[in-house]
Amino acid sequence: MEIKNRYTGEIILVVEKNENGIYDLTGADLTGAGLTWACLEGAILAGANLADADMAGVILVGANLKGADLTGANLKGADLTGADLSEAILAGAILAGAILSGAKLAGANLSWADLTGAYMEGAILSGANWLGQTGWGKPILG
C-alpha cells in the first residue's frame, strides 16, 4: 500500500502486510497522510505520528494506536471498534460520527476534539483529558 501526503500527493511510505496479514506501522511518521477509506483492520500504529492525517471513513477495527499522535486528524465516520487508543493524542481531532464502541481511550488526550454523534458504547475513558472537547453530551455512550 502506498501512503501519500494529503496535500502534495508525494509518497510518504510504501508498506506491505506482515506475515500475520496486518500492517505494522509502529512509530511511523505519517504526518499529513491521506488514508481516507483505507482498511487498516488490526493494524499496528503504536507510537505513530498521524498528526493532520485525513482518515475519514478509515477502518481501524481492533487496531493498536497506543500512544499515537493524531493531533488534528480527520477521523470523521471512522470505525475504531475495539481499537486501543490508550495514551493517544487526539487533540483537535475530528471524530464526528466515528464508531468507538469498546475502544480503549484510557489516558488519551481528547482536548478540543469533535465527538459530535460519535458512538462510544463500552469505550474505556478512564483518565482521558476532555478539556475544550466539542460535542460533549452528543456522543452516544450506549
PyMOL CGO cylinders between C-alpha atoms (Angstrom):
from pymol import cmd
from pymol.cgo import CYLINDER

trace = [
    CYLINDER, 0.00, 0.00, 0.00, 1.26, 3.45, -0.90, 0.3, 1, 1, 1, 1, 1, 1,
    CYLINDER, 1.26, 3.45, -0.90, 0.63, 6.15, 1.68, 0.3, 1, 1, 1, 1, 1, 1,
    CYLINDER, 0.63, 6.15, 1.68, 0.69, 9.64, 0.20, 0.3, 1, 1, 1, 1, 1, 1,
    CYLINDER, 0.69, 9.64, 0.20, 0.75, 13.14, 1.63, 0.3, 1, 1, 1, 1, 1, 1,
    CYLINDER, 0.75, 13.14, 1.63, -2.79, 14.52, 1.50, 0.3, 1, 1, 1, 1, 1, 1,
    CYLINDER, -2.79, 14.52, 1.50, -1.59, 17.91, 0.27, 0.3, 1, 1, 1, 1, 1, 1,
    CYLINDER, -1.59, 17.91, 0.27, 1.22, 17.17, -2.17, 0.3, 1, 1, 1, 1, 1, 1,
    CYLINDER, 1.22, 17.17, -2.17, 0.40, 13.64, -3.31, 0.3, 1, 1, 1, 1, 1, 1,
    CYLINDER, 0.40, 13.64, -3.31, 4.03, 12.71, -2.61, 0.3, 1, 1, 1, 1, 1, 1,
    CYLINDER, 4.03, 12.71, -2.61, 4.55, 9.13, -1.43, 0.3, 1, 1, 1, 1, 1, 1,
    CYLINDER, 4.55, 9.13, -1.43, 5.38, 9.09, 2.28, 0.3, 1, 1, 1, 1, 1, 1,
    CYLINDER, 5.38, 9.09, 2.28, 5.70, 5.33, 2.70, 0.3, 1, 1, 1, 1, 1, 1,
    CYLINDER, 5.70, 5.33, 2.70, 5.14, 2.05, 0.91, 0.3, 1, 1, 1, 1, 1, 1,
    CYLINDER, 5.14, 2.05, 0.91, 4.15, -0.75, 3.25, 0.3, 1, 1, 1, 1, 1, 1,
    CYLINDER, 4.15, -0.75, 3.25, 3.22, -4.40, 2.88, 0.3, 1, 1, 1, 1, 1, 1,
    CYLINDER, 3.22, -4.40, 2.88, 1.28, -6.61, 5.27, 0.3, 1, 1, 1, 1, 1, 1,
    CYLINDER, 1.28, -6.61, 5.27, 3.43, -8.70, 7.60, 0.3, 1, 1, 1, 1, 1, 1,
    CYLINDER, 3.43, -8.70, 7.60, 3.40, -12.50, 7.90, 0.3, 1, 1, 1, 1, 1, 1,
    CYLINDER, 3.40, -12.50, 7.90, 0.26, -12.21, 10.05, 0.3, 1, 1, 1, 1, 1, 1,
    CYLINDER, 0.26, -12.21, 10.05, -1.58, -10.35, 7.30, 0.3, 1, 1, 1, 1, 1, 1,
    CYLINDER, -1.58, -10.35, 7.30, -1.63, -6.96, 9.06, 0.3, 1, 1, 1, 1, 1, 1,
    CYLINDER, -1.63, -6.96, 9.06, 0.11, -3.65, 8.53, 0.3, 1, 1, 1, 1, 1, 1,
    CYLINDER, 0.11, -3.65, 8.53, 2.79, -2.86, 11.11, 0.3, 1, 1, 1, 1, 1, 1,
    CYLINDER, 2.79, -2.86, 11.11, 3.44, 0.88, 11.14, 0.3, 1, 1, 1, 1, 1, 1,
    CYLINDER, 3.44, 0.88, 11.14, 4.84, 1.11, 14.65, 0.3, 1, 1, 1, 1, 1, 1,
    CYLINDER, 4.84, 1.11, 14.65, 6.39, 4.54, 15.18, 0.3, 1, 1, 1, 1, 1, 1,
    CYLINDER, 6.39, 4.54, 15.18, 5.95, 5.58, 11.53, 0.3, 1, 1, 1, 1, 1, 1,
    CYLINDER, 5.95, 5.58, 11.53, 5.88, 9.28, 10.63, 0.3, 1, 1, 1, 1, 1, 1,
    CYLINDER, 5.88, 9.28, 10.63, 2.67, 9.66, 8.64, 0.3, 1, 1, 1, 1, 1, 1,
    CYLINDER, 2.67, 9.66, 8.64, 2.15, 13.36, 9.29, 0.3, 1, 1, 1, 1, 1, 1,
    CYLINDER, 2.15, 13.36, 9.29, -0.43, 14.72, 6.84, 0.3, 1, 1, 1, 1, 1, 1,
    CYLINDER, -0.43, 14.72, 6.84, -1.10, 11.31, 5.29, 0.3, 1, 1, 1, 1, 1, 1,
    CYLINDER, -1.10, 11.31, 5.29, -4.14, 10.71, 3.11, 0.3, 1, 1, 1, 1, 1, 1,
    CYLINDER, -4.14, 10.71, 3.11, -5.76, 7.49, 4.33, 0.3, 1, 1, 1, 1, 1, 1,
    CYLINDER, -5.76, 7.49, 4.33, -9.43, 8.09, 3.55, 0.3, 1, 1, 1, 1, 1, 1,
    CYLINDER, -9.43, 8.09, 3.55, -11.46, 4.88, 3.42, 0.3, 1, 1, 1, 1, 1, 1,
    CYLINDER, -11.46, 4.88, 3.42, -8.34, 2.73, 3.95, 0.3, 1, 1, 1, 1, 1, 1,
    CYLINDER, -8.34, 2.73, 3.95, -8.83, -0.71, 5.51, 0.3, 1, 1, 1, 1, 1, 1,
    CYLINDER, -8.83, -0.71, 5.51, -6.34, -0.96, 8.37, 0.3, 1, 1, 1, 1, 1, 1,
    CYLINDER, -6.34, -0.96, 8.37, -8.22, -3.52, 10.43, 0.3, 1, 1, 1, 1, 1, 1,
    CYLINDER, -8.22, -3.52, 10.43, -5.94, -4.88, 13.18, 0.3, 1, 1, 1, 1, 1, 1,
    CYLINDER, -5.94, -4.88, 13.18, -3.07, -2.62, 12.08, 0.3, 1, 1, 1, 1, 1, 1,
    CYLINDER, -3.07, -2.62, 12.08, -0.29, -1.73, 14.49, 0.3, 1, 1, 1, 1, 1, 1,
    CYLINDER, -0.29, -1.73, 14.49, 0.19, 2.03, 14.62, 0.3, 1, 1, 1, 1, 1, 1,
    CYLINDER, 0.19, 2.03, 14.62, 1.51, 2.28, 18.17, 0.3, 1, 1, 1, 1, 1, 1,
    CYLINDER, 1.51, 2.28, 18.17, 3.52, 5.46, 18.62, 0.3, 1, 1, 1, 1, 1, 1,
    CYLINDER, 3.52, 5.46, 18.62, 2.92, 6.53, 15.00, 0.3, 1, 1, 1, 1, 1, 1,
    CYLINDER, 2.92, 6.53, 15.00, 2.66, 10.21, 14.09, 0.3, 1, 1, 1, 1, 1, 1,
    CYLINDER, 2.66, 10.21, 14.09, -0.62, 10.71, 12.24, 0.3, 1, 1, 1, 1, 1, 1,
    CYLINDER, -0.62, 10.71, 12.24, -0.96, 14.41, 13.02, 0.3, 1, 1, 1, 1, 1, 1,
    CYLINDER, -0.96, 14.41, 13.02, -3.12, 16.22, 10.46, 0.3, 1, 1, 1, 1, 1, 1,
    CYLINDER, -3.12, 16.22, 10.46, -3.83, 12.96, 8.60, 0.3, 1, 1, 1, 1, 1, 1,
    CYLINDER, -3.83, 12.96, 8.60, -7.06, 12.62, 6.61, 0.3, 1, 1, 1, 1, 1, 1,
    CYLINDER, -7.06, 12.62, 6.61, -8.51, 9.34, 7.82, 0.3, 1, 1, 1, 1, 1, 1,
    CYLINDER, -8.51, 9.34, 7.82, -12.20, 9.93, 7.12, 0.3, 1, 1, 1, 1, 1, 1,
    CYLINDER, -12.20, 9.93, 7.12, -14.05, 6.61, 6.88, 0.3, 1, 1, 1, 1, 1, 1,
    CYLINDER, -14.05, 6.61, 6.88, -10.93, 4.56, 7.66, 0.3, 1, 1, 1, 1, 1, 1,
    CYLINDER, -10.93, 4.56, 7.66, -11.47, 1.09, 9.13, 0.3, 1, 1, 1, 1, 1, 1,
    CYLINDER, -11.47, 1.09, 9.13, -9.29, 0.60, 12.22, 0.3, 1, 1, 1, 1, 1, 1,
    CYLINDER, -9.29, 0.60, 12.22, -11.26, -2.17, 13.93, 0.3, 1, 1, 1, 1, 1, 1,
    CYLINDER, -11.26, -2.17, 13.93, -9.07, -3.75, 16.62, 0.3, 1, 1, 1, 1, 1, 1,
    CYLINDER, -9.07, -3.75, 16.62, -6.09, -1.59, 15.64, 0.3, 1, 1, 1, 1, 1, 1,
    CYLINDER, -6.09, -1.59, 15.64, -3.30, -0.70, 18.07, 0.3, 1, 1, 1, 1, 1, 1,
    CYLINDER, -3.30, -0.70, 18.07, -2.87, 3.09, 18.18, 0.3, 1, 1, 1, 1, 1, 1,
    CYLINDER, -2.87, 3.09, 18.18, -1.47, 3.19, 21.69, 0.3, 1, 1, 1, 1, 1, 1,
    CYLINDER, -1.47, 3.19, 21.69, 0.47, 6.41, 22.19, 0.3, 1, 1, 1, 1, 1, 1,
    CYLINDER, 0.47, 6.41, 22.19, -0.11, 7.54, 18.58, 0.3, 1, 1, 1, 1, 1, 1,
    CYLINDER, -0.11, 7.54, 18.58, -0.23, 11.26, 17.76, 0.3, 1, 1, 1, 1, 1, 1,
    CYLINDER, -0.23, 11.26, 17.76, -3.48, 12.04, 15.94, 0.3, 1, 1, 1, 1, 1, 1,
    CYLINDER, -3.48, 12.04, 15.94, -3.43, 15.79, 16.62, 0.3, 1, 1, 1, 1, 1, 1,
    CYLINDER, -3.43, 15.79, 16.62, -5.83, 17.49, 14.23, 0.3, 1, 1, 1, 1, 1, 1,
    CYLINDER, -5.83, 17.49, 14.23, -6.52, 14.28, 12.31, 0.3, 1, 1, 1, 1, 1, 1,
    CYLINDER, -6.52, 14.28, 12.31, -9.80, 13.88, 10.43, 0.3, 1, 1, 1, 1, 1, 1,
    CYLINDER, -9.80, 13.88, 10.43, -11.40, 10.62, 11.60, 0.3, 1, 1, 1, 1, 1, 1,
    CYLINDER, -11.40, 10.62, 11.60, -14.94, 11.57, 10.63, 0.3, 1, 1, 1, 1, 1, 1,
    CYLINDER, -14.94, 11.57, 10.63, -17.02, 8.40, 10.24, 0.3, 1, 1, 1, 1, 1, 1,
    CYLINDER, -17.02, 8.40, 10.24, -14.05, 6.13, 11.02, 0.3, 1, 1, 1, 1, 1, 1,
    CYLINDER, -14.05, 6.13, 11.02, -14.65, 2.68, 12.53, 0.3, 1, 1, 1, 1, 1, 1,
    CYLINDER, -14.65, 2.68, 12.53, -12.41, 2.29, 15.60, 0.3, 1, 1, 1, 1, 1, 1,
    CYLINDER, -12.41, 2.29, 15.60, -14.40, -0.54, 17.21, 0.3, 1, 1, 1, 1, 1, 1,
    CYLINDER, -14.40, -0.54, 17.21, -12.22, -2.21, 19.85, 0.3, 1, 1, 1, 1, 1, 1,
    CYLINDER, -12.22, -2.21, 19.85, -9.17, -0.12, 18.92, 0.3, 1, 1, 1, 1, 1, 1,
    CYLINDER, -9.17, -0.12, 18.92, -6.53, 0.64, 21.56, 0.3, 1, 1, 1, 1, 1, 1,
    CYLINDER, -6.53, 0.64, 21.56, -6.07, 4.42, 21.71, 0.3, 1, 1, 1, 1, 1, 1,
    CYLINDER, -6.07, 4.42, 21.71, -4.64, 4.42, 25.24, 0.3, 1, 1, 1, 1, 1, 1,
    CYLINDER, -4.64, 4.42, 25.24, -2.41, 7.46, 25.81, 0.3, 1, 1, 1, 1, 1, 1,
    CYLINDER, -2.41, 7.46, 25.81, -3.06, 8.61, 22.22, 0.3, 1, 1, 1, 1, 1, 1,
    CYLINDER, -3.06, 8.61, 22.22, -3.10, 12.33, 21.43, 0.3, 1, 1, 1, 1, 1, 1,
    CYLINDER, -3.10, 12.33, 21.43, -6.36, 13.23, 19.71, 0.3, 1, 1, 1, 1, 1, 1,
    CYLINDER, -6.36, 13.23, 19.71, -6.22, 16.97, 20.45, 0.3, 1, 1, 1, 1, 1, 1,
    CYLINDER, -6.22, 16.97, 20.45, -8.31, 18.84, 17.90, 0.3, 1, 1, 1, 1, 1, 1,
    CYLINDER, -8.31, 18.84, 17.90, -9.16, 15.63, 16.03, 0.3, 1, 1, 1, 1, 1, 1,
    CYLINDER, -9.16, 15.63, 16.03, -12.47, 15.30, 14.19, 0.3, 1, 1, 1, 1, 1, 1,
    CYLINDER, -12.47, 15.30, 14.19, -14.23, 12.15, 15.39, 0.3, 1, 1, 1, 1, 1, 1,
    CYLINDER, -14.23, 12.15, 15.39, -17.75, 13.21, 14.39, 0.3, 1, 1, 1, 1, 1, 1,
    CYLINDER, -17.75, 13.21, 14.39, -19.84, 10.14, 13.59, 0.3, 1, 1, 1, 1, 1, 1,
    CYLINDER, -19.84, 10.14, 13.59, -16.94, 7.80, 14.39, 0.3, 1, 1, 1, 1, 1, 1,
    CYLINDER, -16.94, 7.80, 14.39, -17.59, 4.36, 15.90, 0.3, 1, 1, 1, 1, 1, 1,
    CYLINDER, -17.59, 4.36, 15.90, -15.57, 3.94, 19.10, 0.3, 1, 1, 1, 1, 1, 1,
    CYLINDER, -15.57, 3.94, 19.10, -17.54, 1.15, 20.75, 0.3, 1, 1, 1, 1, 1, 1,
    CYLINDER, -17.54, 1.15, 20.75, -15.31, -0.90, 23.01, 0.3, 1, 1, 1, 1, 1, 1,
    CYLINDER, -15.31, -0.90, 23.01, -12.33, 1.34, 22.21, 0.3, 1, 1, 1, 1, 1, 1,
    CYLINDER, -12.33, 1.34, 22.21, -9.68, 1.89, 24.88, 0.3, 1, 1, 1, 1, 1, 1,
    CYLINDER, -9.68, 1.89, 24.88, -9.16, 5.63, 25.39, 0.3, 1, 1, 1, 1, 1, 1,
    CYLINDER, -9.16, 5.63, 25.39, -7.63, 5.45, 28.87, 0.3, 1, 1, 1, 1, 1, 1,
    CYLINDER, -7.63, 5.45, 28.87, -5.29, 8.40, 29.35, 0.3, 1, 1, 1, 1, 1, 1,
    CYLINDER, -5.29, 8.40, 29.35, -5.98, 9.74, 25.85, 0.3, 1, 1, 1, 1, 1, 1,
    CYLINDER, -5.98, 9.74, 25.85, -5.86, 13.47, 25.16, 0.3, 1, 1, 1, 1, 1, 1,
    CYLINDER, -5.86, 13.47, 25.16, -9.21, 14.44, 23.60, 0.3, 1, 1, 1, 1, 1, 1,
    CYLINDER, -9.21, 14.44, 23.60, -8.87, 18.17, 24.23, 0.3, 1, 1, 1, 1, 1, 1,
    CYLINDER, -8.87, 18.17, 24.23, -10.68, 20.22, 21.60, 0.3, 1, 1, 1, 1, 1, 1,
    CYLINDER, -10.68, 20.22, 21.60, -11.74, 17.04, 19.75, 0.3, 1, 1, 1, 1, 1, 1,
    CYLINDER, -11.74, 17.04, 19.75, -15.09, 16.95, 17.95, 0.3, 1, 1, 1, 1, 1, 1,
    CYLINDER, -15.09, 16.95, 17.95, -17.04, 13.89, 19.09, 0.3, 1, 1, 1, 1, 1, 1,
    CYLINDER, -17.04, 13.89, 19.09, -20.42, 15.00, 17.75, 0.3, 1, 1, 1, 1, 1, 1,
    CYLINDER, -20.42, 15.00, 17.75, -22.50, 11.89, 17.11, 0.3, 1, 1, 1, 1, 1, 1,
    CYLINDER, -22.50, 11.89, 17.11, -19.63, 9.52, 17.89, 0.3, 1, 1, 1, 1, 1, 1,
    CYLINDER, -19.63, 9.52, 17.89, -20.81, 6.07, 19.04, 0.3, 1, 1, 1, 1, 1, 1,
    CYLINDER, -20.81, 6.07, 19.04, -18.91, 5.20, 22.22, 0.3, 1, 1, 1, 1, 1, 1,
    CYLINDER, -18.91, 5.20, 22.22, -20.79, 2.34, 23.87, 0.3, 1, 1, 1, 1, 1, 1,
    CYLINDER, -20.79, 2.34, 23.87, -18.43, 0.36, 26.09, 0.3, 1, 1, 1, 1, 1, 1,
    CYLINDER, -18.43, 0.36, 26.09, -15.48, 2.69, 25.46, 0.3, 1, 1, 1, 1, 1, 1,
    CYLINDER, -15.48, 2.69, 25.46, -12.93, 2.87, 28.28, 0.3, 1, 1, 1, 1, 1, 1,
    CYLINDER, -12.93, 2.87, 28.28, -12.42, 6.55, 29.09, 0.3, 1, 1, 1, 1, 1, 1,
    CYLINDER, -12.42, 6.55, 29.09, -10.62, 6.49, 32.46, 0.3, 1, 1, 1, 1, 1, 1,
    CYLINDER, -10.62, 6.49, 32.46, -8.08, 9.28, 32.80, 0.3, 1, 1, 1, 1, 1, 1,
    CYLINDER, -8.08, 9.28, 32.80, -8.91, 10.82, 29.41, 0.3, 1, 1, 1, 1, 1, 1,
    CYLINDER, -8.91, 10.82, 29.41, -8.41, 14.59, 29.03, 0.3, 1, 1, 1, 1, 1, 1,
    CYLINDER, -8.41, 14.59, 29.03, -11.59, 16.31, 27.79, 0.3, 1, 1, 1, 1, 1, 1,
    CYLINDER, -11.59, 16.31, 27.79, -10.52, 19.99, 28.01, 0.3, 1, 1, 1, 1, 1, 1,
    CYLINDER, -10.52, 19.99, 28.01, -12.48, 22.04, 25.48, 0.3, 1, 1, 1, 1, 1, 1,
    CYLINDER, -12.48, 22.04, 25.48, -13.82, 18.94, 23.72, 0.3, 1, 1, 1, 1, 1, 1,
    CYLINDER, -13.82, 18.94, 23.72, -16.79, 19.76, 21.50, 0.3, 1, 1, 1, 1, 1, 1,
    CYLINDER, -16.79, 19.76, 21.50, -19.90, 17.70, 21.03, 0.3, 1, 1, 1, 1, 1, 1,
    CYLINDER, -19.90, 17.70, 21.03, -19.91, 16.68, 24.70, 0.3, 1, 1, 1, 1, 1, 1,
    CYLINDER, -19.91, 16.68, 24.70, -23.33, 15.35, 25.55, 0.3, 1, 1, 1, 1, 1, 1,
    CYLINDER, -23.33, 15.35, 25.55, -23.79, 14.43, 21.91, 0.3, 1, 1, 1, 1, 1, 1,
    CYLINDER, -23.79, 14.43, 21.91, -21.59, 11.30, 21.74, 0.3, 1, 1, 1, 1, 1, 1,
    CYLINDER, -21.59, 11.30, 21.74, -23.70, 8.15, 22.01, 0.3, 1, 1, 1, 1, 1, 1,
    CYLINDER, -23.70, 8.15, 22.01, -22.46, 6.33, 25.07, 0.3, 1, 1, 1, 1, 1, 1,
    CYLINDER, -22.46, 6.33, 25.07, -24.97, 3.46, 24.87, 0.3, 1, 1, 1, 1, 1, 1,
]
cmd.load_cgo(trace, "trace")
